[in-house]
Amino acid sequence: MLAGVLLVGFTACSDDDDAAADTNNSNQTTAVSVPRGVVKTYGGLSRTHVDHRVRYPLTPPVGGDHAAVWQTCGFYDKPIVTEAGVHSLEHGAVWITFRPDLPAQQVALIQTYAEQPYILASPWGGGDLPAPVVLSAWGAQVQLDSLPSPAADDFITKYRQSVSAPEPGAPCDGGTTFTEG
């Protein structure tokens, strides 16, 4: 199934494959320890569509090379294909990732957050998540211990459909719904 997600292309995106894009993400800033609730921003993110897995320097990623098809926004109870999630960030989504062992009450609250437009939520399956809950947008991230949180609400207000996303307003529905679990 992963091959299908990575190889399927949609035409709703503008020309992501510009010649200036860095196809190996080498210009993406590496993560540093950030206090919980503090937004960290990152620049120099490539926007190239790829048909292979990407090794992102930040967990979870905040941009970079990604699948040609985006992940349909909403709540997922299994990890999604990271490269499809990154494509959703390009469209202006906020991606809430959480540890798979998060208490059920927290997961239910995240599911409520994911009912909002341009919110994607899934457990993180790609290794250690740096905090129990992490909100990511294109070029920005905040790590949290739990929800609800004023920091989460502020992050969503500032970064969902933000002009800092390369393609705010591009679809967050009609993409893939594949999961990795």
C-alpha positions as CSV (number, residue, x, y, z in Angstrom):
1,M,0.0,0.0,0.0
2,L,2.8,2.4,0.7
3,A,3.9,2.3,-2.9
4,G,0.4,3.3,-3.9
5,V,0.5,6.3,-1.5
6,L,3.9,7.4,-2.7
7,L,3.3,7.0,-6.4
8,V,-0.2,8.3,-6.8
9,G,-0.1,11.9,-7.9
10,F,-2.8,14.6,-7.7
11,T,-2.9,17.8,-9.8
12,A,-4.3,20.1,-7.2
13,C,-0.9,21.2,-6.1
14,S,1.0,23.9,-7.7
15,D,4.5,23.2,-9.2
16,D,6.2,21.7,-6.1
17,D,9.1,20.4,-8.0
18,D,10.9,23.6,-8.6
19,A,14.6,23.4,-9.5
20,A,15.6,25.3,-6.4
21,A,14.2,22.7,-4.1
22,D,16.6,20.7,-2.0
23,T,15.7,17.1,-2.7
24,N,17.6,15.6,0.2
25,N,16.4,17.9,3.0
26,S,20.0,18.8,3.8
27,N,19.0,22.5,4.4
28,Q,16.4,21.7,7.1
29,T,17.4,22.7,10.6
30,T,18.0,19.8,13.0
31,A,15.9,19.6,16.1
32,V,17.2,21.0,19.3
33,S,15.7,20.6,22.8
34,V,12.8,22.9,23.2
35,P,10.8,23.5,26.4
36,R,7.2,22.2,26.3
37,G,4.7,24.8,25.0
38,V,7.3,26.9,23.2
39,V,6.9,27.1,19.4
40,K,10.1,26.4,17.4
41,T,10.2,27.4,13.8
42,Y,12.3,26.0,11.0
43,G,13.2,27.3,7.5
44,G,14.8,26.1,4.3
45,L,12.3,23.3,3.8
46,S,12.2,21.7,0.4
47,R,8.8,20.9,-1.3
48,T,9.7,18.2,-3.8
49,H,7.3,15.3,-4.5
50,V,9.1,12.0,-4.1
51,D,8.2,8.3,-4.6
52,H,10.3,7.0,-1.8
53,R,10.5,7.1,2.0
54,V,12.2,10.2,3.4
55,R,14.6,10.4,6.4
56,Y,13.5,13.5,8.1
57,P,15.9,15.3,10.5
58,L,13.1,16.3,12.9
59,T,10.6,14.0,14.6
60,P,7.8,14.5,13.6
61,P,8.7,16.5,10.5
62,V,7.6,20.0,9.8
63,G,8.1,20.0,6.1
64,G,10.5,18.8,3.4
65,D,10.2,16.3,0.6
66,H,6.9,14.5,0.6
67,A,4.6,12.1,-1.2
68,A,2.7,13.3,-4.3
69,V,-0.6,12.7,-2.5
70,W,-1.6,14.3,0.8
71,Q,-3.3,12.6,3.8
72,T,-6.9,13.4,4.1
73,C,-7.3,15.4,7.3
74,G,-9.2,14.0,10.3
75,F,-8.4,11.5,13.1
76,Y,-6.5,8.2,12.5
77,D,-6.2,5.5,15.2
78,K,-3.1,4.1,13.5
79,P,0.1,5.8,12.3
80,I,-0.1,7.3,8.8
81,V,2.5,7.4,6.0
82,T,4.7,10.3,7.2
83,E,5.4,11.6,3.7
84,A,1.6,12.0,3.1
85,G,1.2,13.8,6.4
86,V,4.0,16.2,5.4
87,H,2.1,16.9,2.2
88,S,-0.9,17.9,4.3
89,L,1.3,20.4,6.2
90,E,2.1,21.9,2.8
91,H,-1.6,22.5,2.3
92,G,-1.9,24.4,5.6
93,A,-2.9,21.6,7.9
94,V,-1.8,21.2,11.5
95,W,-0.8,17.6,12.3
96,I,-1.3,16.5,15.9
97,T,0.9,13.4,16.6
98,F,0.7,11.6,19.8
99,R,2.3,8.7,21.6
100,P,0.4,5.4,21.0
101,D,0.3,4.8,24.8
102,L,-1.5,8.1,25.5
103,P,-4.4,7.7,27.9
104,A,-7.8,7.2,26.3
105,Q,-9.1,10.5,27.6
106,Q,-6.3,12.4,25.9
107,V,-6.9,10.4,22.6
108,A,-10.6,11.3,22.8
109,L,-9.7,15.0,23.2
110,I,-7.4,14.8,20.2
111,Q,-10.2,13.2,18.2
112,T,-12.3,16.2,19.0
113,Y,-9.6,18.6,17.9
114,A,-9.4,16.6,14.6
115,E,-13.0,17.4,13.8
116,Q,-11.9,20.9,12.9
117,P,-11.0,21.7,9.3
118,Y,-7.4,21.3,8.3
119,I,-6.5,19.3,11.4
120,L,-4.8,15.9,10.9
121,A,-4.2,13.7,14.0
122,S,-2.5,10.3,14.3
123,P,-0.4,8.3,16.7
124,W,3.3,8.5,15.9
125,G,4.7,5.3,14.6
126,G,8.1,6.4,13.4
127,G,10.1,6.0,16.6
128,D,10.3,8.1,19.8
129,L,8.0,11.1,19.9
130,P,9.8,14.0,21.8
131,A,6.7,14.7,23.9
132,P,3.3,13.0,24.5
133,V,1.6,15.4,22.1
134,V,3.2,17.3,19.3
135,L,1.5,19.8,17.0
136,S,3.3,20.5,13.7
137,A,2.6,22.9,10.8
138,W,4.8,23.7,7.8
139,G,7.9,25.1,9.5
140,A,6.7,25.2,13.0
141,Q,6.2,22.8,16.0
142,V,5.1,22.8,19.6
143,Q,5.6,20.0,22.1
144,L,3.1,19.4,24.8
145,D,2.6,17.1,27.8
146,S,-1.2,17.0,27.4
147,L,-4.4,18.7,26.1
148,P,-6.2,20.9,26.5
149,S,-3.6,23.6,26.3
150,P,-3.7,27.3,25.5
151,A,-0.4,26.7,23.6
152,A,-2.2,24.2,21.4
153,D,-5.1,26.5,20.8
154,D,-2.8,29.4,20.0
155,F,-0.7,27.2,17.6
156,I,-3.8,26.1,15.7
157,T,-5.1,29.6,15.4
158,K,-1.7,30.9,14.2
159,Y,-0.7,28.1,11.8
160,R,-3.8,26.4,10.4
161,Q,-4.1,27.7,6.9
162,S,-1.3,30.1,7.6
163,V,0.4,32.0,4.8
164,S,3.7,30.4,6.1
165,A,2.4,27.1,4.5
166,P,3.4,26.9,0.8
167,E,-0.1,26.1,-0.4
168,P,-2.7,27.3,2.1
169,G,-6.2,26.5,0.9
170,A,-5.2,23.5,-1.2
171,P,-7.3,20.5,-0.3
172,C,-7.1,18.7,3.0
173,D,-9.7,16.1,1.9
174,G,-9.8,13.8,-1.1
175,G,-6.2,12.5,-0.5
176,T,-5.1,9.2,0.8
177,T,-6.6,7.5,4.0
178,F,-3.9,4.8,4.1
179,T,-2.4,4.0,7.5
180,E,0.7,2.0,8.3
181,G,-0.8,-0.1,11.1
